[in-house]
Amino acid sequence: MNHWLVKTEPGTYSWADLQKEGRTAWTGVRNFQARNNLRAMRKDDAVLVYHSGDEKQVVGLAKVSAEASPDPTAKEGDWICVELVAVKPLPRPVTLAAVKKDKMLKDMVLARNSRLSVMPVEAGQFSRILELAQ
């Protein structure tokens, strides 16, 4: 199983929206590196959901329920989406500041390239985020 982090602007689509809906097509990704990360996602991969903007924190846990398919919101180009299902909220959000300060997470893609919207997370880093959320 692989581990991932997806970013969302909570004013546009929040963790609460995903929980309410239960599942969603993760559409609108228009960055080639992020698109390639979506393509690498496999069914049942674990996904951290991160609120960008003013919040800058990991807030929930989801999983991939359907692998890459064409993004219906794309008017042109080779853009794809995956389907995510909500698993559970984190007991306590983990802020970007906490990630950058933590020795185990300092090399995490989120700490080095916080603008990327879909990124891989190493298994140890994923476990550490869940640990910090307790």
N, C-alpha and C positions, 0 to 999 in steps of 0.2 A: 504494500500500500504506500502511496505517495501522500505528501502533506503539502497544503497550499495555503495561501492567504489571498483573499480578494478584498479590494477596497471599494467603498461606496460612500457617497456624500449623503449623510442621513436626511438632509432636506429633500433629496430627490428620491431615494429608496433606502430605507433604514432596516436595521435588524428587526425592529418591531413589525415592519411590513412583511418581511420574510416569515417571521413567526406566525403572523396572522394568516398569510396565504398558505403557509406550509411548504410550498415549493415555488420556484420561479426559474424562468430561462434567464441566464446571466448574459444579457445582451448589451450592446453599445460599446464594446471594447474596440478601440480604434488605434491601437499601438501594436506594431508587429511583434515585439518581444512578448507582450502580454497575450497576444493571439496565439503565439507558439506555445505559451504555457497552458492556455485553455486546451489546445490540441493534445497536449501531453496528459491531461487529466483522464483518469479512468474511473469507472463506476465504483462507488464506495470509498474513493479517496476522501480523506478528512480535509476540511477547509475551515480556516479561521476567517471570521468576518470582521473587518476593520472599518470603523467610521473615520473618514477623513475630515477635512475642513477644520472647524474649531475644536472638535472633540479629540481627534488623533489618538484613538484607542481601539484595541481588540475587544469586541463586545460579545461575540457569539461563536458557536460551533455548528458547522453545517457539513453535509457530505454531498458528493457528486452522485446524482441519481440517473443521469443520462449523459453520455459522452458527446463530443463535438458534433454539431450539426450547423447548417447555414444559419446565420443570424438574420431573422426576418426583418430587423430594423435597418439593415444595410441596403442602401439604394444601389451601390456599386461596390466592386472589390470582393476580395476573398475573405470575408469576415465570418467568424463563427461564434457560437455560444455553447454553453453547457447548461444542464439543468441542475439546480441545487435544491436540497431539502434542508429545512431547519432541523437541527438536532437538539440544542439547548443553549440558553444564554450562559455566558460565563458568570460564575458567582460574583466576581469582582472584575471590572474592566482592567485591562493592562495597557497603560499609556505608552505612547512612543517614547517619552522621556524615560520611563522605566526600562524599556527595551534597550535604548542606547546606553543606559547606565549599567546594565547587567553584563557581567563578564562572559557568560555563556551565550549571550545574544548579540554581542557587539559586532559580529560578522554576519548577522542575519541580513538578507537583502533589504528588508524593511528599514534597518538602521543605516544602510549604505545608499539605498536608492528609493527613498520613501515616495517618489512620484509614480513608480511602476504600479499599475492597478491589479495585476494578477502575477503572483510570484511563488516560486517554490519555497518550502520551509523544510529544513533538515529535521529528521525525526527527533533528535535531541533538543533542538530549538522548539519544536512543537510541544514536546513534553514540558519544557521549561516554562513556556507561556501558560500552559494549563496549571502548572505548579504555582506560578505567580498569581494566577486568578483565584486561588483558594483563600 
